[in-house]
Amino acid sequence: MTPPLYVPRAQWGAPPTAAALLPSAGGVKVHWIGGPYTTPDHSQCAGEVRAIRQEHLDDPVQHWVDIAYNLLVCGHGYVFEGRGIGHRSGANGNAQLNVDDYAVCAIVGTNEGNSDALLTGLRDAIDYLQQNGAGGRIQGHRDGYSTDCPGDALENWVHSGAPRPGGGGNGGTGVPPFPGADAFYLGAHGDYVTQLGQALVRKGFGQYYRVGPGPDFSEADRLNCQAFQLAQGWEGTEKGGDADGYPGPETWRRLFS
């Protein structure tokens, strides 16, 4: 479903993109423009997107064929079509990262806070990409590449599940997006591992922790998760069941419901 405040390329003054096709990706990386910036009246936002595109086309190092982002979101919550759905990003730092994830850019600077309108637009953009080929992983640019982008405030928002203002992520359901089954293995590291552990403790399944949920997926995490899965009535792997302690989408949904 197209975001309610959506601005196609033709409407903001861009020709069809020449970016390479990428029908699916593992997730979405969130960016910002950085530097000092003051959100103008919305009538000037299309001009800002055109200026970003021209800056990218003129870059003598990157040799971008188009604006680098799949989607951009202005401070008023409008989602601008960049390269659009189904195209490879150019913004994530290197060729592999651009294949791994699509890219959404918040048109916000270092001197501005993240308004409810901006966060709503970002969530609309993420949902739109997830409905059109993106997996459940949501990260900041810095999670895959050495950079300050997208700033501390947006990075914290991403790692809290990218919630809508006044509600949860994923359309306000309160369930943070599932980062993917391949995100959980012994030794895996990330805020989503801490989210998992904290949810297990809230549900009363923290008996194997000795220190507490941390950012590294440990045997204690697996055992607690397995205990939760068994409590759902799922059979253990010794009986050919799915209760192996590694969370899948249904485990994740039930933990956060």
N, C-alpha and C positions, 0 to 999 in steps of 0.2 A: 504493500500500500504506500503510495507516494505521501511524503510528509505534508501536513496541512498548509504549511507556509513554504512552498517549494518554488525555486526560481530556476527554470531550465537554462541551458547555455544560451540559446538563441535570445532569451529574454534579457540576459545581462550583456549580450553583445559578443558572443564567441562563436566561431564556426564549429562544425563537428570535430571531435577530438581525433588525433592521429595516434593516440597511445595504444600500446599493445593490449590485446584481449587477455583477460584473466577471469574465467567464469566463476572460480571459487577461490577462497583464501581461508586461512585458519582463523582469522579474526580481524580486529580493527585496532589501529594505532591512533591515538589522539594527539594532536599537535596544537601549537598556537603560533601567532606571528612574532611574538616576543618584541622587545624594545618598547619605548614609550609610544602610547597610542591612546587616543580618545575617541570613543565611539561617536560618530557623527549622527545627524539626522538620517533616518533610513533611506531617504532619497539619494544619499551619496554612497550607500553600501555597494551598489552594483559597480560604481566607479572604482571602489577599493578592490573589488575582485578582479576587475580588468587590469588594475595596476599590478596586482600580485602576479597575474598571468604574464604580463609583459616583462616584469622583473625576471621571472623564471625563463622565459624565452630568450632573454638577453644574457643569461648567465654564461660566462665563457668557460666555466669549469664543468658544470653538470650537463650541459647540452640537452636540456629538457626539450621535449617536443610539444609540451603543453604545460598548463598549470600542473603542479606536482600532485595535488590532492584529489581524491575522488569526490569529496564533498567539502564545502566550507559553510560555516555557520556564523552569521553576524550577531552582534550584541542584542538585536531585536528578535532573535529566534528564527530568522529565515534561513532555510537550507538552500545553498546555491550549488547547482550541479557543476562540479569541476570536471575531472575525467569521467565521472559518473560510474554507475554500476557496471560490473563486468569488465573493467579495465585495470591494468596493472598500475599501482601507485608509482610515483617517482620520488616520494618524500621521506621514506623510512631509513635511509642511510646507506644502503648498498643493494645490489641486485637481489640477493637472497631475501633480505628483509622486505623488499618490495613485492616479492612473490608470496611471502608468508602472510602478509596482512594488507588490507586496504587502509587508506589514510583519510582522516577527517580533521580539518583545521578549524579551530576556534579563532575568529578574528578579534582577538583581545590582546592587550599589551601588558607589560610588566607593572604598569601603574594603575590597572583597573581590577576590580573584583569580578567575580563570576556571577552575573545576574541570573535570576530565575529564568528569564527569557533565553539567555544563552545556553544554560544547562538543559532546558527543555528542548531547544533546537538540536543540541548535540545528541540527546537521547533519541530524538526523532531520526537523526541521520544514522546513528548506530543501528537502530531497529530496522531502518530501510535497507541498510547493507546486509544485515543478518537475514532479512527476508529474501535477499537476492544474491546468495552465494557466500556470505561471510560466516565463519564459525563463531562459537560463543566467546572466544577469547577477546577481552578488551584490555588494552594496555596503553600506557603513555609512550611517547616516542623514546624517552630515556630508558625504557625497559629493554630496548633492544640495541641502543646506540648511545655512545657517550655524548650527552648533550643536556642542557638545562630544560629543554622543551619537554613537556608543555607547562612548566612552572609548577611550584609546589602545590598550589591550591587545586589545579586541575588534576595533578598526579594523585593527590589524596582522594579526590572525587572518583577517579577511575578505580582506585583500589578499594573504595567502599562499595563497588558494584555499579558505578555510574547511575545512581538513583535519580529519578525525576524529583524535582522540588515538591515536597509535600507527599511523596509516595516512594515506592520502591523502584528498582531498575526493572527492565523488561516490561514496560507498559504499566508500571505502578503496581505490580503484583507483590512486591516485597521480596521476591526471590532474585538474588543477584545472578547475573548470567553465568551459566555453567562454562568453565574454562576449557572443557574438553577432557576426555578420558586419558589422553596422553600427557596431561599435565600432572598426573599423580603416579609417582613411582618412588621407591625408597631413595631418599636423597634429594628429591625434587624440592625446589626452593621458590617461595613466592608468597605474597600476601593472601592469595587464595587458599594456601595451605593453612594459614592462621585462621582464616574465615571458617574453614572446615572444622578445625579443632574447637574453635569457640562455639560453633553450632552444636557439635557433639556434646560439649560440656553443658550447654543450655538444655539439651534434651536428656541429660542424665547419663551420658555415655563417655565419661572421662576417667574411668577407673584405672586405666593403664598408664596415665600420665604420672610422671614423677616430678617434672619441672613445670609442666603446663604446655598448652598449645604454642608452637613456635613456627617459624617460617620454613622449617625443613620437614618434609614428610618422612616420618619415622615409623618403626615397627609399632610403637604405641599408637600412632595415628591409625595405622592399618587395623590393629586389634580392636580399637574403640569403634572404628567404622564398621568392622565386621560384626561386632556385637549389636550395633544399631540395625544392620541389615538383617541379622537373624531375628531380631525383635519384630521386624516387619513381616515375618513368616516365610522369608526366603531361605532356601536350603543352602547348606554349606557346600563347598567345592567337593568334599569327600563323598557327597551324595549326588554330584553332578549339577549342583545349583550355582547360583550367581553370587552368593555371599562370600566374596573373597577379600573384603576389606578395602577394595579400591572403588571409589565412588564413580557411579555413572550418572546420567541425567536424572533418573528417577530417585536415586539416593539423595542427590543434591536437592531436588525439589522438595522431598519430604523433610529433609533436615531444616530447610528454611521456611517451610509452610507453618 
